[in-house]
Amino acid sequence: MLKDYQCQDRDPDDKSFGAESLLAATNKHISQSYHSREALEEVMGILLAGSGISGHTFLCLIYALARPEGQRIQERLREELREGGGDSLSELTALPYLNTIIKETYQVLT
């Protein structure tokens, strides 16, 4: 499928992303048609790496941290991650402030 997409003749001056032609190539192989809105929803789902309550919680948490009143929380979380955060899931789940933030986010949403 990707090889078919790469072999397509394209205008060298075309600076667009080319998602429509990639989706068209995908459609040929899976016999399914995508509309732009559906494709956007699929991409957002993949980017947010979650669905349902997990994806919604993650999105709300990121939004809250990005707001001006979330800067203090963001700075404290960043400090905790620098001091004790590791690369493994077990190291991250052992961080008390990170766990508190996640639990608070769940609590606000329910």
C-alpha positions, -999 to 999 in steps of 0.1 A, spaced: 0 0 0 27 25 10 48 14 -20 18 21 -43 15 56 -27 52 63 -32 51 52 -69 22 76 -77 31 105 -101 29 137 -80 35 173 -89 70 182 -75 57 217 -67 28 204 -47 36 212 -10 4 197 4 5 168 29 -10 144 5 -32 126 30 -61 124 5 -41 104 -20 -27 82 7 -62 75 19 -73 68 -16 -45 42 -19 -56 27 15 -92 26 3 -82 5 -27 -66 -22 -5 -92 -24 22 -123 -16 2 -134 11 25 -139 48 19 -129 75 43 -143 110 44 -121 138 56 -138 141 89 -136 104 96 -99 104 86 -93 133 110 -110 115 138 -89 84 132 -57 104 132 -67 122 164 -74 89 181 -40 76 172 -23 107 183 -40 108 216 -33 71 221 -65 63 238 -102 62 237 -130 65 260 -123 76 295 -85 72 292 -82 94 261 -106 120 275 -88 121 309 -55 126 291 -69 153 269 -84 172 300 -51 168 319 -30 183 291 -55 211 287 -55 219 324 -17 219 326 -15 242 295 -37 268 310 -21 298 328 -34 286 362 -18 252 355 17 265 352 25 260 389 13 224 388 32 218 355 65 232 371 61 210 401 54 179 380 84 187 357 106 189 388 94 155 401 99 140 367 135 153 365 144 142 400 127 108 401 112 100 368 126 71 348 119 55 316 100 25 329 63 24 337 70 12 372 92 42 379 66 66 366 38 50 386 59 54 417 58 92 414 34 106 441 27 140 425 20 125 391 -3 100 406 -21 127 425 -26 148 394 -40 118 375 -64 108 403 -76 144 407 -83 146 369 -103 114 371 -122 127 401 -131 160 384 -143 142 354 -166 118 373 
